[in-house]
Structure formats: structure tokens, C-alpha cells
Amino acid sequence: MFKFISVALLLIALAVAAGFYSMQRLPSWFDGQANAEQQAVDALSEQIRKQGVEAFLGSKLRDILSGQVVFNEAEFNAILLASLKVNEDGRRLLQVSDGIHATLNDQEIEIAAVINLDKVEQVSPDARKAVERFDRLFFFLDESRLALSVYGTPVIRQGQLGIKDDFHIKVGAIPISNSTLKQLGVEVERANEANLALRLLSLKSVQMNQGEIRFGVRPRL
């Protein structure tokens, strides 16, 4: 019996240690170990950032005027960041993040952010106690950083981009299902009210392909 208990405790300890490692693991696009494809995405995103999103959209003016425009992953990331900067909630997210990146999957979009808990505390003094509790609970975090990813099906509401309320998340590498979020008291239905206006565009429809996103659009005057 004692041997069985010892083995069980060892297995539990290993599982907890694996969970700790998974939660603290940062994504490859952030930790400097990105592959060649990701490096190309980052280079294009930086190029678009330097020339300005307005100039970049001007290069796609013919597509926009025709009502259909396709963005690859690097292009969408550049537009996403530019749009977050002119959105109140988006600016707040940028303030507390060390990095934000979108991945375009076959049927869903992944928005990943590396949240810096020290920045959360600086931006919102009222969050000090919550951050302290979080630090005590997740003492294994790498420099108070936490990778949080949201996976959702994109939808268009009132000319803006949103996600359906069937989304799920990952904390580090640990997945948390939509049903689990509900059990934890997360009001997932609020996703139906959260939309992001893309710079200079009014959206009519959205389609996903691996590495690309296609919008039915009209120029935002």
C-alpha cells in the first residue's frame, strides 16, 4: 500500500511539474526561436508598420474598391496592431502586453498575447492585490509573463470584426475549453458584444483559409 501511495504521489508531482512548465512556456514568435516562416512574417509586419497602414491599404485599393480583399498573416498582424492602437480597449491590451500576434488557421483565428503582470500592476494600481495573488499562485512564471491565446471563429458585426461566443483559450500550452470557462464563471457570451474596427475598412463578410483571411469590404470614409 505504501509503495502504491508513493508512486501515486510521484505521478501527481510529475503532472503538476509538467503543468507548471506548460503554463510558463512562451510562444516561439516571442522567445526569439521563431522558424524561417515566422521570421518572414515578422519582417513583412515591420515593413508595413514603417510605411503606415494607410499606404499599405493604398496598395490594395483596387481590391478594396472591388469589395473583396485578402490579407496574409503578416498583413493582418500589421492591420490588427494599427487597429488596436486607435481602440480604447486595444490600447489597454497593448499597454499590458509584451507582444501580440494573430495566427490565421483554417476555420478559426488565434489571438495570442504575452501578458506582463508587472505592466498590469502599473497600468491599474487597483489590480495590485490581484497581481500579488496571481504571482503567489503562479510563482513559476518567467519574469511575471503569461502567454494567453484566444481561439475563435471570426464574425462580422456592424462592419467590425468579432468572434463567436464558442471560443476557447490556452494559458501557456494548457487548453481550457469553453465549457470549463463557463464553469469558472467567465461570461463567454460577452464575446458577442466585443468587436474591433479595422483601420479604414467597413467589413461585410469574412472567410478563413490557412494563413489567409478574406474580407468583403467597403472603404470607411
Secondary structure, DSSP 8 states (H G I E B T S, - for coil): -HHHHHHHHHHHHHHHHHHHHHHH---TTTTT---HHHHHHHHHHHHHHHH-HHHHHHTTHHHHHHTEEEEEHHHHHHHHHHHHHTSHHHHHHHHTEEEEEEEE-SS-EEEEEEEEHHHHHHH-GGGHHHHHHHHHHTTT-BTTEEEEEEEE-EEEETTEEEE-TT-EEEETTEEE-HHHHHHTT--GGGGGG-EE--TTEEEEEEEEETTEEEEEEEE--
